Amino acid sequence: MKLLTDLFTTDYGIMSISGIGFMLGMAAFFIWYFNHKMHEADGK
């Protein structure tokens, strides 16, 4: 439980969560973007 307490209450824990969330968001965006562009190229 100390791990979760440190993760959600300390500045470095919150920064870690936000960094991981940002990277996962970027990954989801790039997957969507590249798939969108590949399917757009197929139609032309």
MIMARMAR-698877 format. One record per residue: residue in one letter; residue number from 1; x, y, z of N, C-alpha, C, O in turn. Coordinates in pm, 1 decimal, always signed. Example, Ala and Ser with C-alpha at 12.3 -4.5 7.8 and 13.67 -1.06 7.14 Angstrom:
<nodes>
<node><aa>a</aa><i>1</i><n_px>+1319.0</n_px><n_py>-569.0</n_py><n_pz>+780.0</n_pz><ca_px>+1230.0</ca_px><ca_py>-450.0</ca_py><ca_pz>+780.0</ca_pz><c_px>+1320.0</c_px><c_py>-330.0</c_py><c_pz>+780.0</c_pz><o_px>+1423.6</o_px><o_py>-331.9</o_py><o_pz>+846.5</o_pz></node>
<node><aa>s</aa><i>2</i><n_px>+1285.0</n_px><n_py>-225.0</n_py><n_pz>+708.0</n_pz><ca_px>+1367.0</ca_px><ca_py>-106.0</ca_py><ca_pz>+714.0</ca_pz><c_px>+1290.0</c_px><c_py>+3.0</c_py><c_pz>+787.0</c_pz><o_px>+1340.9</o_px><o_py>+113.8</o_py><o_pz>+803.9</o_pz></node>
</nodes>
This chain:
<nodes>
<node><aa>m</aa><i>1</i><n_px>+81.9</n_px><n_py>-119.6</n_py><n_pz>+0.0</n_pz><ca_px>+0.0</ca_px><ca_py>+0.0</ca_py><ca_pz>+0.0</ca_pz><c_px>+86.2</c_px><c_py>+125.9</c_py><c_pz>+0.0</c_pz><o_px>+41.7</o_px><o_py>+230.8</o_py><o_pz>-46.5</o_pz></node>
<node><aa>k</aa><i>2</i><n_px>+208.7</n_px><n_py>+117.2</n_py><n_pz>+51.3</n_pz><ca_px>+297.2</ca_px><ca_py>+233.4</ca_py><ca_pz>+50.3</ca_pz><c_px>+325.8</c_px><c_py>+276.9</c_py><c_pz>-92.8</c_pz><o_px>+339.1</o_px><o_py>+395.7</o_py><o_pz>-121.8</o_pz></node>
<node><aa>l</aa><i>3</i><n_px>+334.9</n_px><n_py>+179.5</n_py><n_pz>-180.3</n_pz><ca_px>+359.9</ca_px><ca_py>+209.8</ca_py><ca_pz>-321.6</ca_pz><c_px>+247.6</c_px><c_py>+295.4</c_py><c_pz>-380.5</c_pz><o_px>+274.3</o_px><o_py>+396.0</o_py><o_pz>-446.2</o_pz></node>
<node><aa>l</aa><i>4</i><n_px>+123.3</n_px><n_py>+256.1</n_py><n_pz>-357.3</n_pz><ca_px>+10.1</ca_px><ca_py>+332.3</ca_py><ca_pz>-410.2</ca_pz><c_px>+0.4</c_px><c_py>+469.3</c_py><c_pz>-343.9</c_pz><o_px>-34.2</o_px><o_py>+567.9</o_py><o_pz>-408.9</o_pz></node>
<node><aa>t</aa><i>5</i><n_px>+30.9</n_px><n_py>+475.2</n_py><n_pz>-214.5</n_pz><ca_px>+28.5</ca_px><ca_py>+604.0</ca_py><ca_pz>-145.0</ca_pz><c_px>+132.4</c_px><c_py>+698.7</c_py><c_pz>-204.4</c_pz><o_px>+103.5</o_px><o_py>+815.6</o_py><o_pz>-230.2</o_pz></node>
<node><aa>d</aa><i>6</i><n_px>+254.2</n_px><n_py>+647.0</n_py><n_pz>-226.0</n_pz><ca_px>+358.3</ca_px><ca_py>+729.9</ca_py><ca_pz>-287.0</ca_pz><c_px>+321.7</c_px><c_py>+769.4</c_py><c_pz>-429.5</c_pz><o_px>+349.1</o_px><o_py>+881.6</o_py><o_pz>-472.3</o_pz></node>
<node><aa>l</aa><i>7</i><n_px>+260.4</n_px><n_py>+677.9</n_py><n_pz>-502.1</n_pz><ca_px>+226.8</ca_px><ca_py>+704.5</ca_py><ca_pz>-641.8</ca_pz><c_px>+125.5</c_px><c_py>+817.5</c_py><c_pz>-655.8</c_pz><o_px>+137.2</o_px><o_py>+900.5</o_py><o_pz>-746.0</o_pz></node>
<node><aa>f</aa><i>8</i><n_px>+26.7</n_px><n_py>+821.2</n_py><n_pz>-567.7</n_pz><ca_px>-80.9</ca_px><ca_py>+919.1</ca_py><ca_pz>-583.1</ca_pz><c_px>-65.3</c_px><c_py>+1043.7</c_py><c_pz>-497.8</c_pz><o_px>-143.2</o_px><o_py>+1137.7</o_py><o_pz>-513.7</o_pz></node>
<node><aa>t</aa><i>9</i><n_px>+32.7</n_px><n_py>+1048.4</n_py><n_pz>-407.3</n_pz><ca_px>+42.0</ca_px><ca_py>+1164.2</ca_py><ca_pz>-318.9</ca_pz><c_px>+170.4</c_px><c_py>+1243.8</c_py><c_pz>-334.5</c_pz><o_px>+175.2</o_px><o_py>+1359.5</o_py><o_pz>-292.6</o_pz></node>
<node><aa>t</aa><i>10</i><n_px>+274.3</n_px><n_py>+1186.4</n_py><n_pz>-393.0</n_pz><ca_px>+399.3</ca_px><ca_py>+1260.4</ca_py><ca_pz>-406.4</ca_pz><c_px>+406.4</c_px><c_py>+1325.7</c_py><c_pz>-543.9</c_pz><o_px>+337.2</o_px><o_py>+1286.4</o_py><o_pz>-637.9</o_pz></node>
<node><aa>d</aa><i>11</i><n_px>+492.2</n_px><n_py>+1426.4</n_py><n_pz>-552.0</n_pz><ca_px>+504.5</ca_px><ca_py>+1496.7</ca_py><ca_pz>-679.5</ca_pz><c_px>+565.8</c_px><c_py>+1408.3</c_py><c_pz>-787.7</c_pz><o_px>+524.7</o_px><o_py>+1416.2</o_py><o_pz>-903.4</o_pz></node>
<node><aa>y</aa><i>12</i><n_px>+662.1</n_px><n_py>+1325.0</n_py><n_pz>-753.0</n_pz><ca_px>+721.8</ca_px><ca_py>+1236.8</ca_py><ca_pz>-853.7</ca_pz><c_px>+626.8</c_px><c_py>+1124.1</c_py><c_pz>-893.6</c_pz><o_px>+633.7</o_px><o_py>+1075.4</o_py><o_pz>-1006.4</o_pz></node>
<node><aa>g</aa><i>13</i><n_px>+539.0</n_px><n_py>+1082.0</n_py><n_pz>-804.0</n_pz><ca_px>+440.2</ca_px><ca_py>+980.2</ca_py><ca_pz>-838.8</ca_pz><c_px>+336.9</c_px><c_py>+1033.6</c_py><c_pz>-935.7</c_pz><o_px>+302.4</o_px><o_py>+967.4</o_py><o_pz>-1033.6</o_pz></node>
<node><aa>i</aa><i>14</i><n_px>+287.5</n_px><n_py>+1153.8</n_py><n_pz>-908.4</n_pz><ca_px>+188.5</ca_px><ca_py>+1215.1</ca_py><ca_pz>-996.8</ca_pz><c_px>+249.6</c_px><c_py>+1245.8</c_py><c_pz>-1132.8</c_pz><o_px>+183.8</o_px><o_py>+1232.1</o_py><o_pz>-1235.9</o_pz></node>
<node><aa>m</aa><i>15</i><n_px>+376.6</n_px><n_py>+1287.6</n_py><n_pz>-1132.4</n_pz><ca_px>+444.0</ca_px><ca_py>+1314.0</ca_py><ca_pz>-1259.8</ca_pz><c_px>+462.3</c_px><c_py>+1183.5</c_py><c_pz>-1338.7</c_pz><o_px>+452.1</o_px><o_py>+1184.2</o_py><o_pz>-1461.4</o_pz></node>
<node><aa>s</aa><i>16</i><n_px>+488.9</n_px><n_py>+1073.3</n_py><n_pz>-1270.8</n_pz><ca_px>+501.0</ca_px><ca_py>+943.9</ca_py><ca_pz>-1338.3</ca_pz><c_px>+368.8</c_px><c_py>+902.9</c_py><c_pz>-1401.1</c_pz><o_px>+365.1</o_px><o_py>+858.7</o_py><o_pz>-1515.9</o_pz></node>
<node><aa>i</aa><i>17</i><n_px>+259.4</n_px><n_py>+917.5</n_py><n_pz>-1325.3</n_pz><ca_px>+127.7</ca_px><ca_py>+882.0</ca_py><ca_pz>-1378.6</ca_pz><c_px>+93.8</c_px><c_py>+968.1</c_py><c_pz>-1499.3</c_pz><o_px>+44.5</o_px><o_py>+917.9</o_py><o_pz>-1600.3</o_pz></node>
<node><aa>s</aa><i>18</i><n_px>+120.3</n_px><n_py>+1098.1</n_py><n_pz>-1488.5</n_pz><ca_px>+87.1</ca_px><ca_py>+1186.3</ca_py><ca_pz>-1601.0</ca_pz><c_px>+175.7</c_px><c_py>+1156.6</c_py><c_pz>-1721.8</c_pz><o_px>+128.3</o_px><o_py>+1164.4</o_py><o_pz>-1835.1</o_pz></node>
<node><aa>g</aa><i>19</i><n_px>+301.6</n_px><n_py>+1123.3</n_py><n_pz>-1700.6</n_pz><ca_px>+390.7</ca_px><ca_py>+1087.4</ca_py><ca_pz>-1811.9</ca_pz><c_px>+346.0</c_px><c_py>+960.5</c_py><c_pz>-1881.8</c_pz><o_px>+344.7</o_px><o_py>+953.6</o_py><o_pz>-2004.7</o_pz></node>
<node><aa>i</aa><i>20</i><n_px>+309.2</n_px><n_py>+859.8</n_py><n_pz>-1803.1</n_pz><ca_px>+261.0</ca_px><ca_py>+734.2</ca_py><ca_pz>-1860.9</ca_pz><c_px>+129.9</c_px><c_py>+756.7</c_py><c_pz>-1935.5</c_pz><o_px>+110.4</o_px><o_py>+704.2</o_py><o_pz>-2045.1</o_pz></node>
<node><aa>g</aa><i>21</i><n_px>+39.9</n_px><n_py>+834.9</n_py><n_pz>-1875.7</n_pz><ca_px>-87.1</ca_px><ca_py>+865.3</ca_py><ca_pz>-1941.5</ca_pz><c_px>-67.5</c_px><c_py>+941.0</c_py><c_pz>-2071.9</c_pz><o_px>-135.1</o_px><o_py>+913.9</o_py><o_pz>-2171.1</o_pz></node>
<node><aa>f</aa><i>22</i><n_px>+25.8</n_px><n_py>+1036.6</n_py><n_pz>-2071.3</n_pz><ca_px>+54.9</ca_px><ca_py>+1112.3</ca_py><ca_pz>-2192.6</ca_pz><c_px>+110.8</c_px><c_py>+1022.7</c_py><c_pz>-2302.4</c_pz><o_px>+71.6</o_px><o_py>+1034.6</o_py><o_pz>-2418.5</o_pz></node>
<node><aa>m</aa><i>23</i><n_px>+201.7</n_px><n_py>+933.5</n_py><n_pz>-2266.2</n_pz><ca_px>+259.2</ca_px><ca_py>+843.0</ca_py><ca_pz>-2365.9</ca_pz><c_px>+154.6</c_px><c_py>+746.6</c_py><c_pz>-2421.5</c_pz><o_px>+154.3</o_px><o_py>+718.0</o_py><o_pz>-2541.2</o_pz></node>
<node><aa>l</aa><i>24</i><n_px>+66.3</n_px><n_py>+696.5</n_py><n_pz>-2336.1</n_pz><ca_px>-40.3</ca_px><ca_py>+607.9</ca_py><ca_pz>-2385.1</ca_pz><c_px>-136.8</c_px><c_py>+684.2</c_py><c_pz>-2476.1</c_pz><o_px>-184.7</o_px><o_py>+630.1</o_py><o_pz>-2575.8</o_pz></node>
<node><aa>g</aa><i>25</i><n_px>-164.6</n_px><n_py>+809.4</n_py><n_pz>-2441.4</n_pz><ca_px>-249.0</ca_px><ca_py>+892.2</ca_py><ca_pz>-2527.0</ca_pz><c_px>-185.0</c_px><c_py>+917.6</c_py><c_pz>-2662.2</c_pz><o_px>-252.1</o_px><o_py>+910.8</o_py><o_pz>-2765.2</o_pz></node>
<node><aa>m</aa><i>26</i><n_px>-54.6</n_px><n_py>+947.1</n_py><n_pz>-2662.4</n_pz><ca_px>+16.6</ca_px><ca_py>+967.1</ca_py><ca_pz>-2788.9</ca_pz><c_px>+15.2</c_px><c_py>+840.4</c_py><c_pz>-2873.1</c_pz><o_px>-3.8</o_px><o_py>+846.4</o_py><o_pz>-2994.5</o_pz></node>
<node><aa>a</aa><i>27</i><n_px>+35.2</n_px><n_py>+725.1</n_py><n_pz>-2808.5</n_pz><ca_px>+35.3</ca_px><ca_py>+597.6</ca_py><ca_pz>-2881.5</ca_pz><c_px>-100.8</c_px><c_py>+573.6</c_py><c_pz>-2944.9</c_pz><o_px>-108.4</o_px><o_py>+533.3</o_py><o_pz>-3061.0</o_pz></node>
<node><aa>a</aa><i>28</i><n_px>-207.9</n_px><n_py>+597.6</n_py><n_pz>-2871.0</n_pz><ca_px>-342.2</ca_px><ca_py>+578.1</ca_py><ca_pz>-2926.0</ca_pz><c_px>-367.9</c_px><c_py>+673.9</c_py><c_pz>-3041.4</c_pz><o_px>-426.8</o_px><o_py>+635.1</o_py><o_pz>-3142.3</o_pz></node>
<node><aa>f</aa><i>29</i><n_px>-324.1</n_px><n_py>+799.1</n_py><n_pz>-3027.4</n_pz><ca_px>-343.8</ca_px><ca_py>+896.0</ca_py><ca_pz>-3134.6</ca_pz><c_px>-267.4</c_px><c_py>+855.5</c_py><c_pz>-3260.4</c_pz><o_px>-322.3</o_px><o_py>+860.0</o_py><o_pz>-3370.5</o_pz></node>
<node><aa>f</aa><i>30</i><n_px>-141.1</n_px><n_py>+815.8</n_py><n_pz>-3244.6</n_pz><ca_px>-62.3</ca_px><ca_py>+779.5</ca_py><ca_pz>-3361.9</ca_pz><c_px>-115.0</c_px><c_py>+654.0</c_py><c_pz>-3429.1</c_pz><o_px>-111.8</o_px><o_py>+644.9</o_py><o_pz>-3551.8</o_pz></node>
<node><aa>i</aa><i>31</i><n_px>-163.5</n_px><n_py>+557.1</n_py><n_pz>-3352.6</n_pz><ca_px>-224.6</ca_px><ca_py>+437.8</ca_py><ca_pz>-3413.1</ca_pz><c_px>-346.4</c_px><c_py>+478.3</c_py><c_pz>-3494.8</c_pz><o_px>-362.8</o_px><o_py>+435.0</o_py><o_pz>-3608.8</o_pz></node>
<node><aa>w</aa><i>32</i><n_px>-432.6</n_px><n_py>+562.2</n_py><n_pz>-3435.4</n_pz><ca_px>-550.9</ca_px><ca_py>+608.9</ca_py><ca_pz>-3508.1</ca_pz><c_px>-510.2</c_px><c_py>+688.3</c_py><c_pz>-3632.0</c_pz><o_px>-565.9</o_px><o_py>+666.9</o_py><o_pz>-3739.6</o_pz></node>
<node><aa>y</aa><i>33</i><n_px>-414.2</n_px><n_py>+779.4</n_py><n_pz>-3618.3</n_pz><ca_px>-373.2</ca_px><ca_py>+867.4</ca_py><ca_pz>-3727.4</ca_pz><c_px>-313.8</c_px><c_py>+788.2</c_py><c_pz>-3844.1</c_pz><o_px>-350.6</o_px><o_py>+810.3</o_py><o_pz>-3959.5</o_pz></node>
<node><aa>f</aa><i>34</i><n_px>-221.7</n_px><n_py>+695.7</n_py><n_pz>-3813.9</n_pz><ca_px>-158.6</ca_px><ca_py>+618.4</ca_py><ca_pz>-3921.0</ca_pz><c_px>-258.8</c_px><c_py>+525.9</c_py><c_pz>-3988.8</c_pz><o_px>-254.8</o_px><o_py>+510.0</o_py><o_pz>-4110.9</o_pz></node>
<node><aa>n</aa><i>35</i><n_px>-349.1</n_px><n_py>+464.1</n_py><n_pz>-3911.6</n_pz><ca_px>-452.8</ca_px><ca_py>+381.5</ca_py><ca_pz>-3973.5</ca_pz><c_px>-543.0</c_px><c_py>+465.6</c_py><c_pz>-4062.5</c_pz><o_px>-580.6</o_px><o_py>+422.7</o_py><o_pz>-4171.5</o_pz></node>
<node><aa>h</aa><i>36</i><n_px>-577.9</n_px><n_py>+585.1</n_py><n_pz>-4016.3</n_pz><ca_px>-662.7</ca_px><ca_py>+674.8</ca_py><ca_pz>-4094.6</ca_pz><c_px>-593.3</c_px><c_py>+712.2</c_py><c_pz>-4225.7</c_pz><o_px>-656.4</o_px><o_py>+711.2</o_py><o_pz>-4331.4</o_pz></node>
<node><aa>k</aa><i>37</i><n_px>-465.7</n_px><n_py>+744.6</n_py><n_pz>-4219.7</n_pz><ca_px>-391.8</ca_px><ca_py>+782.2</ca_py><ca_pz>-4340.1</ca_pz><c_px>-373.3</c_px><c_py>+663.5</c_py><c_pz>-4434.7</c_pz><o_px>-379.2</o_px><o_py>+680.1</o_py><o_pz>-4556.5</o_pz></node>
<node><aa>m</aa><i>38</i><n_px>-351.2</n_px><n_py>+544.8</n_py><n_pz>-4379.9</n_pz><ca_px>-334.9</ca_px><ca_py>+427.4</ca_py><ca_pz>-4467.4</ca_pz><c_px>-464.7</c_px><c_py>+395.0</c_py><c_pz>-4540.5</c_pz><o_px>-462.3</o_px><o_py>+362.3</o_py><o_pz>-4659.1</o_pz></node>
<node><aa>h</aa><i>39</i><n_px>-578.4</n_px><n_py>+403.8</n_py><n_pz>-4470.6</n_pz><ca_px>-705.8</ca_px><ca_py>+375.1</ca_py><ca_pz>-4536.7</ca_pz><c_px>-744.3</c_px><c_py>+485.9</c_py><c_pz>-4633.6</c_pz><o_px>-813.1</o_px><o_py>+460.6</o_py><o_pz>-4732.6</o_pz></node>
<node><aa>e</aa><i>40</i><n_px>-700.8</n_px><n_py>+607.8</n_py><n_pz>-4606.2</n_pz><ca_px>-726.6</ca_px><ca_py>+718.7</ca_py><ca_pz>-4697.8</ca_pz><c_px>-647.8</c_px><c_py>+698.1</c_py><c_pz>-4826.7</c_pz><o_px>-697.7</o_px><o_py>+729.7</o_py><o_pz>-4934.7</o_pz></node>
<node><aa>a</aa><i>41</i><n_px>-525.3</n_px><n_py>+645.6</n_py><n_pz>-4817.4</n_pz><ca_px>-442.7</ca_px><ca_py>+622.0</ca_py><ca_pz>-4934.7</ca_pz><c_px>-499.1</c_px><c_py>+507.5</c_py><c_pz>-5019.6</c_pz><o_px>-481.3</o_px><o_py>+507.2</o_py><o_pz>-5141.4</o_pz></node>
<node><aa>d</aa><i>42</i><n_px>-565.8</n_px><n_py>+412.0</n_py><n_pz>-4958.3</n_pz><ca_px>-625.0</ca_px><ca_py>+300.5</ca_py><ca_pz>-5031.6</ca_pz><c_px>-737.7</c_px><c_py>+346.9</c_py><c_pz>-5123.6</c_pz><o_px>-756.3</o_px><o_py>+289.8</o_py><o_pz>-5231.1</o_pz></node>
<node><aa>g</aa><i>43</i><n_px>-811.3</n_px><n_py>+446.7</n_py><n_pz>-5084.8</n_pz><ca_px>-925.1</ca_px><ca_py>+492.6</ca_py><ca_pz>-5161.9</ca_pz><c_px>-887.9</c_px><c_py>+573.8</c_py><c_pz>-5284.4</c_pz><o_px>-970.0</o_px><o_py>+591.8</o_py><o_pz>-5374.3</o_pz></node>
<node><aa>k</aa><i>44</i><n_px>-766.5</n_px><n_py>+622.3</n_py><n_pz>-5288.8</n_pz><ca_px>-727.1</ca_px><ca_py>+708.8</ca_py><ca_pz>-5402.5</ca_pz><c_px>-671.0</c_px><c_py>+632.1</c_py><c_pz>-5518.2</c_pz><o_px>-634.2</o_px><o_py>+691.4</o_py><o_pz>-5619.5</o_pz></node>
</nodes>
